[in-house]
């Protein structure tokens, strides 16, 4: 019984010291880089969806549409999920960058 109690006390103390240690290291280490360039303020959710500060949403299509209707269906789904007008969503063909996967 004493072994379990000692173990639980040690576990509690080490957990508390870890949390306090992590929070003390985090203070003052954040670097905020503010830029006046509005294009740098774009929110890139993932490599395929970019939301501009103006509200314009760009969907990057890594593969060409070959009759599946993806150039209409995917922007419609995105507009519906983000609750914006379809006019705010544009689709663009990706370049050959590796972040878009194999092409």
N, C-alpha and C positions, 0 to 999 in steps of 0.2 A: 504494500500500500504506500509506503513511504517513497518507493522508487517511482511510482506513477505520479505522485504529488510533486516530487522534485522535478520530474520530467516536464510536467505541465507548467510549473513555475518558470523553469528555464526556457521553455518554448515561448511563453508569454512575454518574458523579459527580452528575449532575443528578437521577437517580432516587433515589439514596441521600439527597441533601439534601432532596428532596421528602418522602420517607417520614419522615425525622427531623423535618422542619419540621411536618408534620401531627401527629405524635405529641406534639411539645412543646406545640402549641396545645391539644391535647385535655386535658391535665392540669389538673385543678381546675375545669373548666368545667361539669362535670355537676351538675345540681341535682336532688336527690331530694326529692320532696314526699310525705311519709308522712302518711297520714290514718288516723284510728281508725274511720272510717265503713266498715263491712264491705261496703256496696253499692258503694263506690268501688273495691273490690278485684276486681270482676268482670272477667274477661278477655273482651274483645270481639275475637274472631278476625277477623270482618268484620261489616258491618252486620246480617247475618242470623243469626249464631251468637254467643250470649253464654253463657259458663260462669261460674257463680257460685262463690264460695269453698266453699259447701256441697256442690258437686258437681252441682248441678242445672243442666241445659243447656236453654237456651231457643232455639228455632228460630223466627225471624221469617218469616212467610209473607206476601209482599206482595200476593198475589192469592188470591181465594177458590177453594176446591175446587169444581169443577163436574163431579164424577163421575169424575175421573181417578184418584182415590185418593191424591193427593199428601199429604193430611194423615196418612196411615198409612205410605206408602212412604218418604217423605223422612226422617221421624224414625227409621224402622227402619234406613235406610242410615247415618244419622249415628251411631246407637247402635252399629251394627256396626263402623264405621270407628274410632270412639273407644274401642271395647271396653268399653262400659258397658251397664248394663241399660236396656231400653226405658222402664222406669219413671222413669228419671232425665231423660228427654227430654220436654219439653213444647213444644207449638207454639202460637204466638200470632199473631194477625192484626196486621199493621203499621198504623201510622197514616199520615197523608198526607205524611210528611216526604220531602224530596227525596233523602235518602241511600238510599232504597229503590227509586229509579228511578221511571219513569212507571207510573201505576196506573190 
